[in-house]
C-alpha cells in the first residue's frame, strides 16, 4: 500500500478492523481517486463560440454558478470548462454523475438512482436520457473510427410497439368518468343505484378497450419494431432500430454503415441484405436455419446477442419505442465492457464520454435521436400522458367541490 492509502485509516481505528475490512476501505479509496481522475480528464474538440478545432485556451475566471471558465485564444470569448460535456447545464456535479452512471450500468431503477444522488425522479429520468444520448453519440464515433470487419453476423430482432407512460385517449376518458362517478356525492338510494349502474357500464367499456389493445397481429407485423444487429465474432457489436415490420434494403443500408467494405458476412437469407452487401463488396454466407449450421457457417453469435439483449431489456419492464436507439447505445457499451466489473466499466465509460463534445437539453428529450417512425409517432400523438391525466383529475376534484357537473 502507498503512503496515501496508509493515511486513510488512523492507527487507533485499524486495530478495531480485520485485515480484509481494511483492504476494502483502501480499495474504496482507490476507486474514488480513479473516478476523480477520470472525470477531470476532458478533451475540448472545438470552441463552442467560434468553432475552431482543438483551440488553445487560457483561464477565464469563474461563471456565476462557480464553474471555472476558459478563454479561447482564437476568438477571445469565454465558455465554461465543461461546455458540451455531460455535466454542462446540469446542477449535478461530477461525483453525482459518476454514481448515477454506475447505478445505471447496474440496472438500478430510476427511483433508486434518484434516492442515491438526492434528486427527484423526474430529474433522474432526464439524466438517464441525457446519458444515453451522449452514449449514442459516443457509439457512433466509436464505430466510425473502428467499423466492424472480418467475419460478421447480421440478423434482426423485434420488439412490440410500446408507449410507456402514455395511455390511449379513449381509455383515459373512460377512467376519468369512472373516477368522477366513484367520487360523486350521492344523496339518496336512487342516486346510489344509478351511479353504481353507470360505473358498471363504464368498467365494461374500459375492459373492452384494454382487451382490444392487447390483441396482437400474427407474424412479423407493423406492430413490431425491427432492431438490426451486427456483431463481429469475438469482437464488437452494433445495434440499431430501423423500422417497423420487416426491413427493406434502405433500412439495412442505414444499419450496414458500420460494416467495413470487403468483410465476410453471415446472414439468414433475407433478400434486403443482398443488394447492400453487393454495394460494399462483401462476400456472404446464407445460414437459413439451425439445421444448416456447422462449425463455421452459423448465426449463433448474433442469436446469443439477441438473447442477452432481451434479458437486459426485461429489467426495464418495457422500453418506449421512440427511445429504442438510446437504450441500444447503452447496451452497446454494456456488451463492449461485459468482462469488466461495474467500477472498471464506469471508469471506461467516463473516459469515453470525456472525449465527446455534445449538447443535449430537456427540450430535446422527445425529438433528438429518437426512433421517429411515422406510424409510431402517429400512435403516440393519439395518447395522453399519465401526468396530464392526474392534472385533469385534480381539476375535476376542484370542480366537484364547486358543485359543477361532469361534462
ABEGO torsion letter per residue (X at the ends): XBAAAAAABBAAAAAABBAAAAAAAAAAAAAAAAAAAAAABBBBABBAAAGBBGBBBBBAEBBAAGBBBBBBAAAGBBBBAABGBAABGBABBAAAAAAAAAAAAAGBBAAAAAAAAGBBAAAAAAAAAAAAAAAAAAAAAAAAABBBBEBBBBBBBBBBBBBBGBBBAAAAAAAAAAAAAAABBBABAAAAAAAAAAAAAAAAAAAAAAAAAABBBBEBBAABBBBBBBBBBGBBBBBBBABBEBBBAAAAAAAAAABBBGBBBBBAGBAAAAAAAAAAGBBBBBBABAAABBAABBAAAAAAAAAAAAAAAAAAGEBBAAAAAAAAAAAAAAAAAAABBAAAAAAAAAAAAAABBBBBBAAAAAABGBBBBAAAAAAAAABBBAAAAAAAAAAAAAAAAAGBBBX
